Amino acid sequence: QQQVKQSPQSLIVQKGGISIINCAYENTAFDYFPWYQQFPGKGPALLIAIRPDVSEKKEGRFTISFNKSAKQFSLHIMDSQPGDSATYFCAASKDSSYKLIFGSGTRLLVRP
Amino acid sequence: EAGVVQSPRYKIIEKKQPVAFWCNPISGHNTLYWYRQNLGQGPELLIRYENEEAVDDSQLPKDRFSAERLKGVDSTLKIQPAELGDSAVYLCASSLDRGRFTGELFFGEGSRLTVL
């Protein structure tokens, strides 16, 4: 059972543009929603995370928007750069489980 | 500070052969995870350790997979015998959780297994 659905599967954006990746979850008990960034040949690395007590969190060019009623959250990358080209994974977990459920990933390519 | 170290980076074996992966977590991290990442997919948890205790192995295929974490530091994941469907990247991660899940996992670069 896929508990976290991520879209799109791939995304091409011009340098300077906005990249938007969406995720939807099913389990209302989830209370932690991180985004991980993975470069080829590397392990995933935490990019930014949010808990459901806020609707938005911004760190530099990266913003998470969270809609609890719709059970959706998204990653916005402003002023996208070629160095942002990577695969992005959303994830969700319940604190008590210590288990991250990952989405299937979005492969982002930022063209110069 | 050194990150999570995994070896080998790549392994090619024939089906039915055994294989083992090793992980050295970040110093002081009490929680250690093994994840499996199939091509084009997100990581899936196999097992989680709190210090030397396996506290969640519900998704570990116990008929062929085994794991251990000696003295609460290094860990080894073993597959015996390997099947074609085991081809994947095996990721080790660690985190420092003091009574509450921080959610920040530090992943190693992974061990890519190809079963022929």
Chai-1 contact restraints between the chains, C-beta under 6 A:
chainA,res_idxA,chainB,res_idxB,connection_type,confidence,min_distance_angstrom,max_distance_angstrom,comment,restraint_id
A,Y32,B,G103,contact,1.0,0.0,6.0,A-B,restraint_1
A,P34,B,G103,contact,1.0,0.0,6.0,A-B,restraint_2
A,K42,B,E109,contact,1.0,0.0,6.0,A-B,restraint_3
A,G43,B,L91,contact,1.0,0.0,6.0,A-B,restraint_4
A,G43,B,F107,contact,1.0,0.0,6.0,A-B,restraint_5
A,G43,B,G108,contact,1.0,0.0,6.0,A-B,restraint_6
A,G43,B,E109,contact,1.0,0.0,6.0,A-B,restraint_7
A,G43,B,G110,contact,1.0,0.0,6.0,A-B,restraint_8
A,P44,B,F107,contact,1.0,0.0,6.0,A-B,restraint_9
A,L46,B,E104,contact,1.0,0.0,6.0,A-B,restraint_10
A,A49,B,G103,contact,1.0,0.0,6.0,A-B,restraint_11
A,F89,B,G42,contact,1.0,0.0,6.0,A-B,restraint_12
A,D95,B,F101,contact,1.0,0.0,6.0,A-B,restraint_13
A,Y98,B,F101,contact,1.0,0.0,6.0,A-B,restraint_14
A,K99,B,L45,contact,1.0,0.0,6.0,A-B,restraint_15
A,F102,B,G42,contact,1.0,0.0,6.0,A-B,restraint_16
A,F102,B,P43,contact,1.0,0.0,6.0,A-B,restraint_17
A,G103,B,G42,contact,1.0,0.0,6.0,A-B,restraint_18
A,S104,B,Q41,contact,1.0,0.0,6.0,A-B,restraint_19
A,S104,B,G42,contact,1.0,0.0,6.0,A-B,restraint_20
A,G105,B,G42,contact,1.0,0.0,6.0,A-B,restraint_21
